[in-house]
């Protein structure tokens, strides 16, 4: 089985000793750095959701408690909330080749600040994840670090991604959002014309938008 190739490999604090399968679910029998043995779903290890036998959680809980006393961070439920999950996801995307999103991050050279290997440092720099927001890199080609990260809404992240879309118009390379503003056309319309309808940039810019009511009137006159 393909999963057997992971025997002997180490993921975070867990070294896989053997593989077992029960009811079509693959489990890894692991030895943790702390000396404990634990059986864990293999998928949870490979995607970075589980990094220890739980000893890491206990250490983080202790460290966060100390951090709270020093800096006033509210930490109730930290190990169960999305801040910790976000941190785990960031690490998996950048460092776990088995992560489904690795090719978009670690696979193209995106990494994170070495001190963010420790969740306490991540929490100290970024604070808790606000409701309705997620971790966003201001420069989408830059790494995860305090200077390049923020908690942003989906709309803010979408606008940020727009800054990375370029087209060539009049023999000049221009950001699509700048072009849409300059010709007074909705960004979504211009984007759809070029990338969905496969129109040339010149046609997308110059062909007038026909309102639905005018189109229906025109069709009626032809009948």
C-alpha positions in Angstrom: 0.0 0.0 0.0 1.2 3.6 -0.7 0.7 4.6 2.9 3.4 2.1 4.0 6.0 4.4 2.5 5.5 6.7 5.5 6.7 4.1 8.0 9.8 5.4 9.7 9.1 9.0 8.6 8.8 11.8 11.1 6.1 14.4 11.0 6.5 17.2 13.5 6.8 15.3 16.9 5.5 12.0 15.6 7.5 9.2 14.1 5.4 6.5 12.3 6.2 3.0 13.6 3.6 1.0 11.6 0.4 1.4 9.6 -3.0 -0.3 10.3 -6.3 -0.2 8.4 -9.7 -0.5 10.0 -13.0 -0.1 8.2 -11.2 1.6 5.2 -9.6 4.1 7.5 -5.8 4.2 7.7 -4.2 4.7 11.1 -0.6 5.3 12.0 0.9 3.9 15.2 3.3 6.6 16.3 6.1 7.3 18.8 6.0 10.9 20.0 9.1 12.8 20.9 7.9 12.9 24.5 8.0 9.1 24.6 4.3 8.3 24.4 2.8 5.9 21.8 -0.4 6.9 20.1 -2.5 5.7 17.2 -3.8 8.5 15.0 -5.5 8.8 11.6 -2.8 9.0 9.0 -4.6 11.8 7.1 -4.5 14.0 10.2 -0.8 13.6 10.5 -0.1 14.2 6.8 -2.1 17.3 6.6 -0.7 18.7 9.8 -3.8 18.7 11.9 -2.2 16.4 14.5 1.4 17.2 15.4 1.9 15.3 18.7 0.3 12.9 21.1 -1.3 16.0 22.7 1.8 16.9 24.7 2.3 19.8 22.3 -1.2 21.1 23.1 -0.4 20.9 26.9 2.8 22.8 26.4 1.1 25.4 24.3 -1.7 25.8 26.9 0.9 26.4 29.6 2.8 28.8 27.4 -0.3 30.7 26.4 -1.3 31.0 30.1 2.0 32.6 30.8 1.7 34.8 27.7 -1.8 35.9 28.9 -0.4 37.0 32.2 2.4 39.1 30.5 0.4 40.6 27.7 -3.3 40.4 28.6 -4.3 38.0 25.8 -7.7 36.4 26.3 -7.0 32.7 25.9 -10.2 30.9 26.9 -10.7 28.1 24.4 -7.6 29.0 22.4 -6.7 25.4 21.6 -10.2 24.9 20.2 -10.7 28.1 18.3 -9.8 29.1 14.8 -6.7 31.0 15.7 -4.8 27.8 16.5 -6.4 26.0 13.4 -5.3 28.9 11.2 -1.7 28.6 12.5 -1.7 24.9 11.8 -3.0 25.5 8.3 -0.4 28.1 7.5 2.4 25.7 8.6 0.9 22.8 6.5 0.6 24.9 3.4 4.2 26.0 3.6 5.9 22.9 4.8 3.9 19.8 4.2 4.3 18.4 0.7 1.2 16.2 1.3 -1.0 19.3 1.9 -3.5 19.8 -0.9 -2.5 23.5 -1.1 1.3 23.0 -0.8 1.8 23.7 -4.5 0.4 27.2 -4.1 2.5 28.1 -1.1 5.6 26.0 -0.1 5.7 24.7 -3.6 6.4 28.1 -5.0 8.7 29.3 -2.2 6.3 30.8 0.3 7.5 30.2 3.9 6.8 31.6 7.4 8.8 33.5 10.0 11.0 30.8 11.8 9.8 32.2 15.1 6.2 31.3 14.1 7.1 27.7 14.4 6.0 28.3 18.0 2.3 29.1 18.3 2.9 31.4 21.2 5.0 33.7 19.1 2.4 33.7 16.3 -0.3 34.6 18.8 1.8 37.3 20.3 2.4 38.9 16.9 -1.0 38.5 15.4 -3.4 38.3 18.3 -6.6 36.2 18.2 -8.4 35.7 14.9 -11.3 38.2 14.7 -14.7 36.7 13.8 -15.3 36.8 10.1 -11.7 37.3 9.1 -8.8 35.0 8.1 -5.0 35.3 7.8 -4.0 37.3 4.7 -0.6 38.2 3.2 -0.5 41.8 2.1 2.0 40.9 -0.6 0.8 37.7 -2.1 4.3 36.8 -3.2 5.8 37.5 0.2 6.1 35.2 3.2 4.0 34.8 6.3 5.4 37.2 8.9 4.2 40.0 11.2 5.0 42.7 8.7 3.3 41.1 5.8 0.2 39.6 7.5 -3.1 40.9 8.7 -6.6 39.6 9.7 -8.8 40.4 6.7 -12.3 39.8 5.5 -13.0 37.8 2.3 -13.7 41.1 0.5 -10.4 42.6 1.6 -8.6 39.5 0.5 -10.4 39.5 -2.8 -9.4 43.1 -3.4 -5.9 42.2 -2.5 -5.8 39.4 -5.0 -7.0 41.8 -7.7 -3.8 43.7 -7.3 -1.9 40.7 -8.7 -3.9 40.4 -12.0 -2.2 42.1 -14.9 -3.1 42.4 -18.6 -1.5 44.0 -21.6 -3.4 46.9 -23.1 -2.1 49.4 -25.7 1.3 47.6 -25.5 1.5 48.4 -21.8 1.3 46.0 -18.8 -1.4 47.3 -16.4 -3.3 46.0 -13.4 -6.8 44.9 -14.2 -8.4 46.8 -11.4 -6.7 50.0 -12.5 -7.9 49.4 -16.1 -11.4 48.8 -14.9 -11.5 52.0 -13.0 -10.0 54.0 -15.8 -12.7 52.9 -18.3 -15.5 52.9 -15.7 -16.3 49.2 -16.1 -17.0 46.9 -13.2 -14.0 44.8 -12.4 -16.1 41.6 -12.4 -17.4 42.4 -15.9 -14.0 43.1 -17.3 -12.5 40.0 -15.6 -15.3 37.9 -16.9 -15.0 39.1 -20.5 -11.2 38.5 -20.6 -10.9 35.3 -18.6 -14.3 33.6 -18.9 -15.5 34.7 -22.3 -11.9 34.7 -23.7 -12.3 38.1 -25.3 -9.1 40.0 -26.2 -8.3 42.8 -23.8 -9.0 45.4 -26.6 -12.5 43.9 -27.4 -13.3 43.6 -23.7 -12.5 47.2 -23.2 -14.0 48.6 -26.4 -17.2 46.6 -27.2 -20.1 48.4 -25.5 -22.1 46.5 -22.9 -25.6 45.9 -24.2 -28.2 46.3 -21.4 -30.7 43.4 -21.2 -33.6 45.6 -21.8 -32.1 47.1 -25.0 -31.3 43.6 -26.2 -34.8 42.4 -25.7 -36.2 45.5 -27.5 -33.9 45.0 -30.4 -35.0 41.3 -30.6 -38.6 42.3 -30.6 -38.1 44.7 -33.5 -36.6 42.0 -35.6 -39.6 39.7 -35.1 
